[in-house]
């Protein structure tokens, strides 16, 4: 029996529908551009410039029609990477077991065309419908001048990245029932930010948790650490229970807090143990920036810089650290935030609480301070840049030894320093207790992994001074507005990180209350206390 392909025109768009048992010829009606007609039989001249609306429509129709009827080879020739497209679209049919494919393009916005997908997943007698939305972009071929689909794995499914594939079959790992420190079940529905974390935990600990796999349509990520991502369950497996260090109350507070601010992330840890209490992100790209981001942390880095200056004997909390309008380091002039009045009589505690950049820059060339000093403090006291094994994938901070202007810039969290909210929450936890405890989301005993350790702890006098300065920042300094509703033993540090090309700086904030330390970033959120501050305060208020 032949498989017929029909193209239905409705509401100015077309739908490519595949039915029957075989693949056959098809008739094509132009529903994107409203223009149809014979194509030139002669050789086409190489064109330049962006594709026209007509070209976008024609290329989209031909690509989607070939894909819909299962002709991966033909569909690939309408892309600018035929080899990758052919492999992906062949896998769509043969590995993901997706048939009866219906593709419906929406209205083009320039060269971008959104489209919806309806298909059926079938595996060993089990079938389920599967629907989602994606989009493609049409570009001009560099050498041919043809209008072609700009190939990317996300065209096939928006959750696919380069190197990822779709599969249907027995799940790569048994499902898990992740529970928090109080025994409450954590799921993606109630805690959407935990999606990447739960997927990684399943991939790594699913077998150990004692479950049995079901049958699923899933994304196989290229990275083994990232594991798989379930898109559709055809037959449920039996979940094994996995205990985590997370706290449902803290997680709920974190999810709610980041929801109010776009492109924001937050992490909370327990300083006495290093256990991660909450991880939340609110980002359009779905990236787990809370644990894997790499961004300049701005003045929150002054926690580590202050500890280094104290440990090196350069100054103390109550010793002079003048705050002029500007400071120059190796021909590089650094300023304070607008509106910050100079204070030539300031102490280190004064300049820390007011987040004075110039005070720290002026101390960068004091006796005993080298290009390596901040790096050594960050690694040997705060555990940054070591190989953390938290139970899920993390990026563990970068504080490189930097000659030239970057030595001073690093001290105020610019230059070459790169952190994420997990790193910063851990820095605050270490400042509170004096001892670096590597953050974990699953107890070490689950797999006997080796945790990162530092050569030594912070001196007791340094801890006392850091806590004094952070408390002052939270009570009467730049962190006071955000922390004003919190009582008890509190501390904070604000940060604003300038990023090239951004109209506003990234907002950073970290703080502690009792046995909880939290840190947040909001991209283009402005001053630290304005955006990241309320996020951290809300998480600290929830406790553990």
VENLINVEN-V229125 format. One line per field, one symbol per residue. ss: DSSP state (H for helix, E for strand, - for the rest). psi: psi as a letter, one per 30 degrees, with the letter a starting at -180 (. if undefined). burial: + if it has 9 or more other ideal C-beta (glycine too) atoms within 8 Angstrom, else -. Layout:
ss: ???
psi: ???
burial: ???
This chain:
ss: ----EEEEEE--EEEEEE-------E--------------------------HHHHHHHHHHHHHHHH---HHHHH--E--HHHHHHHHHHHHH---EEEEEEEE---E--EEEEEEEEEEEE--EEEEEEEEEEEEEEE------EEE---HHHH--------EEEEEE-----EEEE-----E------HHHHHHHHHHHHHH------E--EEEEEE-------EEEEEEEE--E-EEEE----HHHHHHHHHHHH----EEEEEEE----EEEEEEEE------HHHH--E--HHHHHHHHHHHHHH--------E--E--EEEE--EEEE-------E---EHHHHHHH--HHHHHH----------HHHHHHHH-----------------E------HHHHHHH------EE-HHHHHHHHHHHHH------E---HHH-------------HHHHHHHHHHHHHHHH----HHHH------EEEEEEEE--------EEEEEEEE--EEEEEEE---------HHHHHHHHHHH--
psi: klklkkjkkkggllkjkklafakallkkkjfefgkllklkflkkkklllkkleeeeeeeeeeeeeeeeggieeeeffglgieeeeeeefeeeeeefhkahkkkjkakkjbfkjlllkklkkkjhfkkklkklkallkklkkeefglklkjkkefeekffklkfllkkkakkflllljklafggkkklfefifffeeeeeeeeeegeeffglklaklklkjkekeefbljkekjekkakklkkklfljeeeeeeeeeefffklhlkkkkljeffgkkekkkkjkefgkifefgljlkgbffffeeeeeeeeefgelleglkikilelkkjhgjkkllkkfjkljfgkleeeeeefhjeeeeefffglkfklffeeeeeeefefgkglikifflklkgkjilkjlaffeeeefggbbgkklleeeeeeeeeeeeffkkjkklfkkefeghlklkllfllkkeeeeeeeeeeeeeeeegaffeeegfgklajlllklkkjkkkfkellkkkkkllkbhkklklkjkhfbkefeeeeeeeeeeeefa.
burial: --+-+++-----++++++-+---+-+---++++-----------------+---++++++++++++++++++--++-+++---+++-++++++-+++++-++++++-+--+++++++++++-+--+---+-+-++++++++---+-+++++-+++++-+++--+++++--+++++++++++----+----+-++++++++++++++--+-+-+++++++++----+++++++-+--++++++-+++++++++++++++--+-+++++++++--++++++++++----++++++-++++++++++++++++++-++-+---++++-++-+--+-+-++--+--+--+++++++++++++++++++-+--+---+++-+++-++++++-++++++++++++--+--+++++++++++++-++++++++++++++++-+++++++---++---++-+---+---++-+++++++++++-++++-++--+---++++++++++--+--+++++++++--+++++++++++++++++++++++++++++
